[in-house]
């Protein structure tokens, strides 16, 4: 196998996590990654930079991520990524894996990676189950109000901006709401803004 390069991948879920992204980028550079792909995207959404790093890597390369949850959304997703990388002759390295680095170069590393991914997924599912139980309990006690609406109070502003000639995408960005919320506000005001 040819001697390859270290290639980094960094991700945070939102733009509010800029410090976390900067820390990942710093750690990947310090680890010797010659090229780093980064993005701010949900683990369950479209991640063009993850696709880009998977296309970019070549036989002998090692893809580095600081933590497992920056890369894979589930144990199954991790397994699919590892299979795809192995087919290309590429190693995956998780730099902070319970205090140590682990990679897929050997059978032991692959086993550890899969075990930790399964445990992390189990832990997340248990947390979500406890969260759902807590919400149901709060609802039954009349204490759960749900998330405060962010777009409804801005509906009048959306209509005003639209009437000033602003485009829906611009209105959404300016008001910090989704485009769908702008369309709903316009529709409620009797304005037909074609999508």
C-alpha positions, 0 to 999 in steps of 0.5 A: 500500500502506498504511503498516504497523507493525513486528511482531516474532517471537522464538523459542528452542528450549528454556526453557534459552535464556532469555538468547537470547530476552531478547536477541531481544526487546530487539533487536526492541523497539530496532528499533521493533517495536510488538508482539512475539510470542515463544515457546520451541518447537522449529523443527520442532514446533508454534509457536502464536505464529508462527501468531499473528503470521502471522494478526495482520499486515496489509497494509503491515506488516513482520514482523521477526526477528533471525535467519533460523533463528529463523523458518524450519526450511528453505529450503522453509518460508521460501519458503512463509512469504514467499509467504503474507506477500506474498499479504497485502502483508506484508514480512519483514525479517531484522535480522541477515543476515550483518551486514546487514538484508535484507527481501522488499520487493524482488527483490534482498532475496528472492533473497538471502534464498532463497540464504542459506536454501538455504546454511543448510539445506545446512550443517545437512544436512552437519553432520547427515551428519558427526554420523551418520558420527561416531556410526557410527564410534564404534559400530564402535569400541565407543566410542558409548554413546548418550544416558544414560537420564534417565527410567529412574532416576526410575521408582520415584519416578514409581510412588511419586508416582502411589500418593500420588495425583498425576496423571501430568502433575504427576509428569512435571513434578515429575520433569522427564521426559515423560508417556510415560516416566511411563506406561511406568514405571507399566506396568512396575510393573503399574499401568494408568493410563488415558491 
